[in-house]
Every structure is written in structure tokens, then in C-alpha cells.
Amino acid sequence: MKDKWIAFFLCLFLGVLGIHKFYEEKVLLGVVYLFTGGLCGIGWLIDLIVLFFKPRHYMP
């Protein structure tokens, strides 16, 4: 189980580097975010919104 707020704040401050994806154990997507700057910022923004509306504890 992953904590929503840890993932949210990782995404907020380090989302363009894909750190929140590594936290969710989605390594390949984390590497893609790392090399593309959070998919040019669009993926980062979408992930931030999605993480905000997830339940407190969730399965990645």
C-alpha cells in the first residue's frame, strides 16, 4: 500500500524527474518522466490531479 500524500508531495516537488513514479514502483515510467521532463509538464500536471483524488492508501 502506498500513501497518497507522500506520492502527492513527491509529485509536486520532484514530479518532472519522475520520483513519484519510482515511489509507486513504476520504474519504466519513472525513467520516461526523467528523460522527458514529466512528459513536457503535461504528464506531471495530470498525475498531480489524479493523485489528489486517490484514496489515502492505494495500490499502485
Distance bins in CASP14 RR format, pairs under 12 A and 6 or more apart:
PFRMAT RR
TARGET T0000
AUTHOR 0000-0000-0000
RMODE 2
METHOD distances of the structure
MODEL  1
1 7 0 0 0 0 0 1 0 0 0 0 0
1 24 0 0 0 0 0 1 0 0 0 0 0
1 25 0 0 0 0 0 1 0 0 0 0 0
1 54 0 0 0 0 0 1 0 0 0 0 0
1 55 0 0 0 0 1 0 0 0 0 0 0
1 56 0 0 0 0 1 0 0 0 0 0 0
1 57 1 0 1 0 0 0 0 0 0 0 0
1 58 1 0 0 1 0 0 0 0 0 0 0
1 59 1 0 0 1 0 0 0 0 0 0 0
1 60 0 0 0 0 1 0 0 0 0 0 0
2 8 0 0 0 0 0 1 0 0 0 0 0
2 10 0 0 0 0 0 1 0 0 0 0 0
2 11 0 0 0 0 0 1 0 0 0 0 0
2 20 0 0 0 0 1 0 0 0 0 0 0
2 21 0 0 0 0 0 1 0 0 0 0 0
2 22 0 0 0 0 0 1 0 0 0 0 0
2 23 1 0 0 1 0 0 0 0 0 0 0
2 24 1 0 1 0 0 0 0 0 0 0 0
2 25 0 0 0 0 1 0 0 0 0 0 0
2 26 0 0 0 0 0 1 0 0 0 0 0
2 51 0 0 0 0 1 0 0 0 0 0 0
2 54 0 0 0 0 1 0 0 0 0 0 0
2 55 0 0 0 0 0 1 0 0 0 0 0
2 56 0 0 0 0 0 1 0 0 0 0 0
2 57 1 0 0 1 0 0 0 0 0 0 0
2 58 1 0 1 0 0 0 0 0 0 0 0
2 59 1 0 0 1 0 0 0 0 0 0 0
2 60 1 0 1 0 0 0 0 0 0 0 0
3 9 0 0 0 0 1 0 0 0 0 0 0
3 10 0 0 0 0 0 1 0 0 0 0 0
3 20 0 0 0 0 0 1 0 0 0 0 0
3 23 0 0 0 0 1 0 0 0 0 0 0
3 24 0 0 0 0 0 1 0 0 0 0 0
3 51 0 0 0 0 0 1 0 0 0 0 0
3 54 0 0 0 0 1 0 0 0 0 0 0
3 55 0 0 0 0 0 1 0 0 0 0 0
3 56 1 0 0 1 0 0 0 0 0 0 0
3 57 1 0 0 1 0 0 0 0 0 0 0
3 58 0 0 0 0 1 0 0 0 0 0 0
3 59 0 0 0 0 0 1 0 0 0 0 0
3 60 0 0 0 0 0 1 0 0 0 0 0
4 10 0 0 0 0 0 1 0 0 0 0 0
4 11 0 0 0 0 0 1 0 0 0 0 0
4 20 0 0 0 0 0 1 0 0 0 0 0
4 23 0 0 0 0 0 1 0 0 0 0 0
4 24 0 0 0 0 0 1 0 0 0 0 0
4 48 0 0 0 0 0 1 0 0 0 0 0
4 50 0 0 0 0 0 1 0 0 0 0 0
4 51 1 0 0 1 0 0 0 0 0 0 0
4 52 0 0 0 0 1 0 0 0 0 0 0
4 53 0 0 0 0 1 0 0 0 0 0 0
4 54 1 0 1 0 0 0 0 0 0 0 0
4 55 1 0 0 1 0 0 0 0 0 0 0
4 56 1 0 1 0 0 0 0 0 0 0 0
4 57 1 0 0 1 0 0 0 0 0 0 0
4 58 1 0 0 1 0 0 0 0 0 0 0
4 59 0 0 0 0 0 1 0 0 0 0 0
4 60 0 0 0 0 0 1 0 0 0 0 0
5 11 0 0 0 0 0 1 0 0 0 0 0
5 12 0 0 0 0 0 1 0 0 0 0 0
5 20 0 0 0 0 0 1 0 0 0 0 0
5 23 0 0 0 0 0 1 0 0 0 0 0
5 51 0 0 0 0 1 0 0 0 0 0 0
5 52 0 0 0 0 1 0 0 0 0 0 0
5 54 0 0 0 0 1 0 0 0 0 0 0
5 55 0 0 0 0 0 1 0 0 0 0 0
5 56 1 0 0 1 0 0 0 0 0 0 0
5 57 0 0 0 0 0 1 0 0 0 0 0
5 58 0 0 0 0 0 1 0 0 0 0 0
6 12 0 0 0 0 0 1 0 0 0 0 0
6 13 0 0 0 0 0 1 0 0 0 0 0
6 14 0 0 0 0 0 1 0 0 0 0 0
6 19 0 0 0 0 0 1 0 0 0 0 0
6 20 0 0 0 0 1 0 0 0 0 0 0
6 22 0 0 0 0 0 1 0 0 0 0 0
6 23 1 0 0 1 0 0 0 0 0 0 0
6 24 0 0 0 0 1 0 0 0 0 0 0
6 51 0 0 0 0 1 0 0 0 0 0 0
6 54 0 0 0 0 0 1 0 0 0 0 0
6 56 0 0 0 0 0 1 0 0 0 0 0
6 57 0 0 0 0 0 1 0 0 0 0 0
6 58 0 0 0 0 0 1 0 0 0 0 0
6 60 0 0 0 0 0 1 0 0 0 0 0
7 13 0 0 0 0 0 1 0 0 0 0 0
7 14 0 0 0 0 0 1 0 0 0 0 0
7 15 0 0 0 0 0 1 0 0 0 0 0
7 18 0 0 0 0 0 1 0 0 0 0 0
7 19 0 0 0 0 1 0 0 0 0 0 0
7 20 1 0 1 0 0 0 0 0 0 0 0
7 21 0 0 0 0 1 0 0 0 0 0 0
7 22 0 0 0 0 0 1 0 0 0 0 0
7 23 1 0 1 0 0 0 0 0 0 0 0
7 24 1 0 0 1 0 0 0 0 0 0 0
7 25 0 0 0 0 0 1 0 0 0 0 0
7 26 0 0 0 0 0 1 0 0 0 0 0
7 47 0 0 0 0 1 0 0 0 0 0 0
7 48 0 0 0 0 1 0 0 0 0 0 0
7 50 0 0 0 0 1 0 0 0 0 0 0
7 51 1 0 1 0 0 0 0 0 0 0 0
7 52 0 0 0 0 0 1 0 0 0 0 0
7 54 1 0 0 1 0 0 0 0 0 0 0
7 55 0 0 0 0 0 1 0 0 0 0 0
7 56 0 0 0 0 0 1 0 0 0 0 0
7 57 0 0 0 0 0 1 0 0 0 0 0
7 58 0 0 0 0 1 0 0 0 0 0 0
7 59 0 0 0 0 0 1 0 0 0 0 0
7 60 0 0 0 0 1 0 0 0 0 0 0
8 14 0 0 0 0 0 1 0 0 0 0 0
8 15 0 0 0 0 0 1 0 0 0 0 0
8 19 0 0 0 0 0 1 0 0 0 0 0
8 20 1 0 0 1 0 0 0 0 0 0 0
8 23 0 0 0 0 0 1 0 0 0 0 0
8 24 0 0 0 0 0 1 0 0 0 0 0
8 47 0 0 0 0 1 0 0 0 0 0 0
8 48 1 0 0 1 0 0 0 0 0 0 0
8 49 0 0 0 0 0 1 0 0 0 0 0
8 50 0 0 0 0 1 0 0 0 0 0 0
8 51 1 0 1 0 0 0 0 0 0 0 0
8 52 1 0 0 1 0 0 0 0 0 0 0
8 53 0 0 0 0 0 1 0 0 0 0 0
8 54 0 0 0 0 1 0 0 0 0 0 0
8 56 0 0 0 0 0 1 0 0 0 0 0
8 58 0 0 0 0 0 1 0 0 0 0 0
9 15 0 0 0 0 1 0 0 0 0 0 0
9 19 0 0 0 0 0 1 0 0 0 0 0
9 20 0 0 0 0 1 0 0 0 0 0 0
9 23 0 0 0 0 0 1 0 0 0 0 0
9 48 0 0 0 0 0 1 0 0 0 0 0
9 51 0 0 0 0 1 0 0 0 0 0 0
9 52 0 0 0 0 0 1 0 0 0 0 0
10 16 0 0 0 0 0 1 0 0 0 0 0
10 17 0 0 0 0 1 0 0 0 0 0 0
10 18 0 0 0 0 1 0 0 0 0 0 0
10 19 1 0 1 0 0 0 0 0 0 0 0
10 20 1 0 1 0 0 0 0 0 0 0 0
10 21 0 0 0 0 1 0 0 0 0 0 0
10 22 0 0 0 0 1 0 0 0 0 0 0
10 23 1 0 1 0 0 0 0 0 0 0 0
10 24 0 0 0 0 1 0 0 0 0 0 0
10 30 0 0 0 0 0 1 0 0 0 0 0
10 33 0 0 0 0 0 1 0 0 0 0 0
10 44 0 0 0 0 0 1 0 0 0 0 0
10 47 0 0 0 0 0 1 0 0 0 0 0
10 48 0 0 0 0 0 1 0 0 0 0 0
10 51 0 0 0 0 1 0 0 0 0 0 0
11 17 0 0 0 0 0 1 0 0 0 0 0
11 18 1 0 0 1 0 0 0 0 0 0 0
11 19 1 0 0 1 0 0 0 0 0 0 0
11 20 1 1 0 0 0 0 0 0 0 0 0
11 21 0 0 0 0 1 0 0 0 0 0 0
11 22 0 0 0 0 0 1 0 0 0 0 0
11 23 0 0 0 0 1 0 0 0 0 0 0
11 24 0 0 0 0 1 0 0 0 0 0 0
11 30 0 0 0 0 0 1 0 0 0 0 0
11 33 0 0 0 0 1 0 0 0 0 0 0
11 38 0 0 0 0 1 0 0 0 0 0 0
11 41 0 0 0 0 0 1 0 0 0 0 0
11 43 0 0 0 0 1 0 0 0 0 0 0
11 44 1 0 0 1 0 0 0 0 0 0 0
11 45 0 0 0 0 1 0 0 0 0 0 0
11 46 0 0 0 0 0 1 0 0 0 0 0
11 47 1 0 1 0 0 0 0 0 0 0 0
11 48 1 0 1 0 0 0 0 0 0 0 0
11 49 0 0 0 0 1 0 0 0 0 0 0
11 50 0 0 0 0 1 0 0 0 0 0 0
11 51 1 0 1 0 0 0 0 0 0 0 0
11 52 0 0 0 0 1 0 0 0 0 0 0
11 54 0 0 0 0 0 1 0 0 0 0 0
12 18 0 0 0 0 0 1 0 0 0 0 0
12 19 0 0 0 0 0 1 0 0 0 0 0
12 20 0 0 0 0 1 0 0 0 0 0 0
12 44 0 0 0 0 1 0 0 0 0 0 0
12 45 0 0 0 0 0 1 0 0 0 0 0
12 47 0 0 0 0 1 0 0 0 0 0 0
12 48 1 0 0 1 0 0 0 0 0 0 0
12 49 0 0 0 0 0 1 0 0 0 0 0
12 51 0 0 0 0 1 0 0 0 0 0 0
12 52 0 0 0 0 1 0 0 0 0 0 0
13 19 0 0 0 0 1 0 0 0 0 0 0
13 20 0 0 0 0 1 0 0 0 0 0 0
13 44 0 0 0 0 0 1 0 0 0 0 0
13 48 0 0 0 0 0 1 0 0 0 0 0
14 20 1 0 0 1 0 0 0 0 0 0 0
14 21 0 0 0 0 0 1 0 0 0 0 0
14 22 0 0 0 0 1 0 0 0 0 0 0
14 23 0 0 0 0 1 0 0 0 0 0 0
14 30 0 0 0 0 0 1 0 0 0 0 0
14 33 0 0 0 0 1 0 0 0 0 0 0
14 34 0 0 0 0 0 1 0 0 0 0 0
14 37 0 0 0 0 0 1 0 0 0 0 0
14 38 0 0 0 0 0 1 0 0 0 0 0
14 44 0 0 0 0 1 0 0 0 0 0 0
14 47 0 0 0 0 0 1 0 0 0 0 0
14 48 0 0 0 0 0 1 0 0 0 0 0
15 21 0 0 0 0 1 0 0 0 0 0 0
15 22 0 0 0 0 0 1 0 0 0 0 0
15 23 0 0 0 0 0 1 0 0 0 0 0
15 24 0 0 0 0 0 1 0 0 0 0 0
15 29 0 0 0 0 0 1 0 0 0 0 0
15 30 0 0 0 0 1 0 0 0 0 0 0
15 33 1 0 0 1 0 0 0 0 0 0 0
15 34 0 0 0 0 1 0 0 0 0 0 0
15 36 0 0 0 0 0 1 0 0 0 0 0
15 37 0 0 0 0 1 0 0 0 0 0 0
15 38 1 0 0 1 0 0 0 0 0 0 0
15 39 0 0 0 0 0 1 0 0 0 0 0
15 41 0 0 0 0 1 0 0 0 0 0 0
15 43 0 0 0 0 1 0 0 0 0 0 0
15 44 1 0 1 0 0 0 0 0 0 0 0
15 45 0 0 0 0 1 0 0 0 0 0 0
15 46 0 0 0 0 0 1 0 0 0 0 0
15 47 1 0 0 1 0 0 0 0 0 0 0
15 48 1 0 0 1 0 0 0 0 0 0 0
15 51 0 0 0 0 0 1 0 0 0 0 0
16 30 0 0 0 0 0 1 0 0 0 0 0
16 32 0 0 0 0 0 1 0 0 0 0 0
16 33 1 0 0 1 0 0 0 0 0 0 0
16 34 0 0 0 0 1 0 0 0 0 0 0
16 35 0 0 0 0 0 1 0 0 0 0 0
16 36 0 0 0 0 1 0 0 0 0 0 0
16 37 1 0 1 0 0 0 0 0 0 0 0
16 38 1 0 1 0 0 0 0 0 0 0 0
16 39 0 0 0 0 1 0 0 0 0 0 0
16 40 0 0 0 0 1 0 0 0 0 0 0
16 41 1 0 0 1 0 0 0 0 0 0 0
16 42 0 0 0 0 0 1 0 0 0 0 0
16 43 0 0 0 0 1 0 0 0 0 0 0
16 44 1 0 1 0 0 0 0 0 0 0 0
16 45 0 0 0 0 0 1 0 0 0 0 0
16 47 0 0 0 0 0 1 0 0 0 0 0
16 48 0 0 0 0 0 1 0 0 0 0 0
17 23 0 0 0 0 0 1 0 0 0 0 0
17 30 0 0 0 0 1 0 0 0 0 0 0
17 31 0 0 0 0 0 1 0 0 0 0 0
17 32 0 0 0 0 0 1 0 0 0 0 0
17 33 1 0 0 1 0 0 0 0 0 0 0
17 34 1 0 1 0 0 0 0 0 0 0 0
17 35 0 0 0 0 1 0 0 0 0 0 0
17 36 0 0 0 0 0 1 0 0 0 0 0
17 37 1 0 0 1 0 0 0 0 0 0 0
17 38 1 0 0 1 0 0 0 0 0 0 0
17 39 0 0 0 0 0 1 0 0 0 0 0
17 41 0 0 0 0 0 1 0 0 0 0 0
17 44 0 0 0 0 1 0 0 0 0 0 0
18 24 0 0 0 0 1 0 0 0 0 0 0
18 26 0 0 0 0 1 0 0 0 0 0 0
18 27 0 0 0 0 0 1 0 0 0 0 0
18 28 0 0 0 0 0 1 0 0 0 0 0
18 29 1 0 0 1 0 0 0 0 0 0 0
18 30 1 0 1 0 0 0 0 0 0 0 0
18 31 0 0 0 0 1 0 0 0 0 0 0
18 32 0 0 0 0 1 0 0 0 0 0 0
18 33 1 1 0 0 0 0 0 0 0 0 0
18 34 1 0 1 0 0 0 0 0 0 0 0
18 35 0 0 0 0 1 0 0 0 0 0 0
18 36 0 0 0 0 1 0 0 0 0 0 0
18 37 1 0 0 1 0 0 0 0 0 0 0
18 38 1 0 0 1 0 0 0 0 0 0 0
18 39 0 0 0 0 1 0 0 0 0 0 0
18 41 0 0 0 0 0 1 0 0 0 0 0
18 43 0 0 0 0 1 0 0 0 0 0 0
18 44 1 0 0 1 0 0 0 0 0 0 0
18 47 0 0 0 0 1 0 0 0 0 0 0
18 48 0 0 0 0 0 1 0 0 0 0 0
19 26 0 0 0 0 0 1 0 0 0 0 0
19 27 0 0 0 0 0 1 0 0 0 0 0
19 29 0 0 0 0 0 1 0 0 0 0 0
19 30 1 0 0 1 0 0 0 0 0 0 0
19 31 0 0 0 0 0 1 0 0 0 0 0
19 33 0 0 0 0 1 0 0 0 0 0 0
19 34 0 0 0 0 1 0 0 0 0 0 0
19 37 0 0 0 0 0 1 0 0 0 0 0
19 38 0 0 0 0 0 1 0 0 0 0 0
19 44 0 0 0 0 0 1 0 0 0 0 0
19 47 0 0 0 0 0 1 0 0 0 0 0
20 26 0 0 0 0 1 0 0 0 0 0 0
20 29 0 0 0 0 1 0 0 0 0 0 0
20 30 0 0 0 0 1 0 0 0 0 0 0
20 33 0 0 0 0 1 0 0 0 0 0 0
20 34 0 0 0 0 0 1 0 0 0 0 0
20 38 0 0 0 0 0 1 0 0 0 0 0
20 43 0 0 0 0 0 1 0 0 0 0 0
20 44 0 0 0 0 1 0 0 0 0 0 0
20 46 0 0 0 0 0 1 0 0 0 0 0
20 47 1 0 0 1 0 0 0 0 0 0 0
20 48 0 0 0 0 1 0 0 0 0 0 0
20 50 0 0 0 0 0 1 0 0 0 0 0
20 51 1 0 0 1 0 0 0 0 0 0 0
20 54 0 0 0 0 0 1 0 0 0 0 0
20 60 0 0 0 0 0 1 0 0 0 0 0
21 27 1 0 0 1 0 0 0 0 0 0 0
21 28 0 0 0 0 1 0 0 0 0 0 0
21 29 1 0 1 0 0 0 0 0 0 0 0
21 30 1 1 0 0 0 0 0 0 0 0 0
21 31 0 0 0 0 1 0 0 0 0 0 0
21 32 0 0 0 0 1 0 0 0 0 0 0
21 33 1 0 1 0 0 0 0 0 0 0 0
21 34 0 0 0 0 1 0 0 0 0 0 0
21 36 0 0 0 0 0 1 0 0 0 0 0
21 37 0 0 0 0 0 1 0 0 0 0 0
21 38 0 0 0 0 1 0 0 0 0 0 0
21 39 0 0 0 0 0 1 0 0 0 0 0
21 43 0 0 0 0 0 1 0 0 0 0 0
21 44 0 0 0 0 0 1 0 0 0 0 0
21 47 1 0 0 1 0 0 0 0 0 0 0
21 51 0 0 0 0 0 1 0 0 0 0 0
21 60 0 0 0 0 1 0 0 0 0 0 0
22 28 0 0 0 0 0 1 0 0 0 0 0
22 29 0 0 0 0 1 0 0 0 0 0 0
22 30 1 0 1 0 0 0 0 0 0 0 0
22 31 0 0 0 0 1 0 0 0 0 0 0
22 32 0 0 0 0 0 1 0 0 0 0 0
22 33 0 0 0 0 1 0 0 0 0 0 0
22 34 0 0 0 0 1 0 0 0 0 0 0
22 60 0 0 0 0 0 1 0 0 0 0 0
23 29 0 0 0 0 0 1 0 0 0 0 0
23 30 0 0 0 0 1 0 0 0 0 0 0
23 33 0 0 0 0 0 1 0 0 0 0 0
23 47 0 0 0 0 0 1 0 0 0 0 0
23 51 0 0 0 0 0 1 0 0 0 0 0
23 58 0 0 0 0 0 1 0 0 0 0 0
23 60 0 0 0 0 1 0 0 0 0 0 0
24 30 0 0 0 0 1 0 0 0 0 0 0
24 33 0 0 0 0 0 1 0 0 0 0 0
24 47 0 0 0 0 1 0 0 0 0 0 0
24 50 0 0 0 0 0 1 0 0 0 0 0
24 51 0 0 0 0 1 0 0 0 0 0 0
24 54 0 0 0 0 0 1 0 0 0 0 0
24 58 0 0 0 0 1 0 0 0 0 0 0
24 59 0 0 0 0 1 0 0 0 0 0 0
24 60 1 1 0 0 0 0 0 0 0 0 0
25 59 0 0 0 0 0 1 0 0 0 0 0
25 60 1 0 1 0 0 0 0 0 0 0 0
26 32 0 0 0 0 1 0 0 0 0 0 0
26 33 0 0 0 0 1 0 0 0 0 0 0
26 34 0 0 0 0 0 1 0 0 0 0 0
26 47 0 0 0 0 0 1 0 0 0 0 0
26 60 1 0 0 1 0 0 0 0 0 0 0
27 33 0 0 0 0 0 1 0 0 0 0 0
27 34 0 0 0 0 0 1 0 0 0 0 0
27 60 0 0 0 0 0 1 0 0 0 0 0
28 34 0 0 0 0 0 1 0 0 0 0 0
28 35 0 0 0 0 0 1 0 0 0 0 0
29 35 0 0 0 0 0 1 0 0 0 0 0
29 36 0 0 0 0 0 1 0 0 0 0 0
29 38 0 0 0 0 1 0 0 0 0 0 0
29 39 0 0 0 0 1 0 0 0 0 0 0
29 43 0 0 0 0 0 1 0 0 0 0 0
29 44 0 0 0 0 0 1 0 0 0 0 0
29 47 0 0 0 0 1 0 0 0 0 0 0
29 60 0 0 0 0 0 1 0 0 0 0 0
30 36 0 0 0 0 1 0 0 0 0 0 0
30 37 0 0 0 0 0 1 0 0 0 0 0
30 38 0 0 0 0 1 0 0 0 0 0 0
30 39 0 0 0 0 0 1 0 0 0 0 0
30 43 0 0 0 0 0 1 0 0 0 0 0
30 44 0 0 0 0 0 1 0 0 0 0 0
30 47 0 0 0 0 0 1 0 0 0 0 0
31 37 0 0 0 0 0 1 0 0 0 0 0
31 38 0 0 0 0 0 1 0 0 0 0 0
32 38 0 0 0 0 1 0 0 0 0 0 0
32 39 1 0 0 1 0 0 0 0 0 0 0
32 40 0 0 0 0 0 1 0 0 0 0 0
32 43 0 0 0 0 0 1 0 0 0 0 0
32 44 0 0 0 0 0 1 0 0 0 0 0
33 39 1 0 0 1 0 0 0 0 0 0 0
33 40 0 0 0 0 0 1 0 0 0 0 0
33 41 0 0 0 0 1 0 0 0 0 0 0
33 42 0 0 0 0 0 1 0 0 0 0 0
33 43 1 0 0 1 0 0 0 0 0 0 0
33 44 1 0 0 1 0 0 0 0 0 0 0
33 46 0 0 0 0 0 1 0 0 0 0 0
33 47 0 0 0 0 1 0 0 0 0 0 0
34 44 0 0 0 0 0 1 0 0 0 0 0
36 42 0 0 0 0 1 0 0 0 0 0 0
36 43 0 0 0 0 1 0 0 0 0 0 0
36 44 0 0 0 0 1 0 0 0 0 0 0
37 43 0 0 0 0 1 0 0 0 0 0 0
37 44 1 0 0 1 0 0 0 0 0 0 0
37 45 0 0 0 0 0 1 0 0 0 0 0
38 44 1 0 1 0 0 0 0 0 0 0 0
38 45 0 0 0 0 1 0 0 0 0 0 0
38 46 0 0 0 0 1 0 0 0 0 0 0
38 47 0 0 0 0 1 0 0 0 0 0 0
38 48 0 0 0 0 0 1 0 0 0 0 0
39 45 0 0 0 0 1 0 0 0 0 0 0
39 46 0 0 0 0 1 0 0 0 0 0 0
39 47 0 0 0 0 1 0 0 0 0 0 0
40 46 0 0 0 0 0 1 0 0 0 0 0
41 47 0 0 0 0 1 0 0 0 0 0 0
41 48 0 0 0 0 1 0 0 0 0 0 0
42 48 0 0 0 0 0 1 0 0 0 0 0
42 49 0 0 0 0 0 1 0 0 0 0 0
43 49 0 0 0 0 1 0 0 0 0 0 0
43 50 0 0 0 0 1 0 0 0 0 0 0
43 51 0 0 0 0 0 1 0 0 0 0 0
44 50 0 0 0 0 0 1 0 0 0 0 0
44 51 0 0 0 0 0 1 0 0 0 0 0
45 51 0 0 0 0 0 1 0 0 0 0 0
45 52 0 0 0 0 0 1 0 0 0 0 0
46 52 0 0 0 0 0 1 0 0 0 0 0
46 53 0 0 0 0 0 1 0 0 0 0 0
47 53 0 0 0 0 0 1 0 0 0 0 0
47 54 0 0 0 0 0 1 0 0 0 0 0
47 60 0 0 0 0 0 1 0 0 0 0 0
48 54 0 0 0 0 0 1 0 0 0 0 0
50 58 0 0 0 0 0 1 0 0 0 0 0
50 60 0 0 0 0 0 1 0 0 0 0 0
51 58 0 0 0 0 1 0 0 0 0 0 0
51 60 0 0 0 0 0 1 0 0 0 0 0
54 60 0 0 0 0 1 0 0 0 0 0 0
END
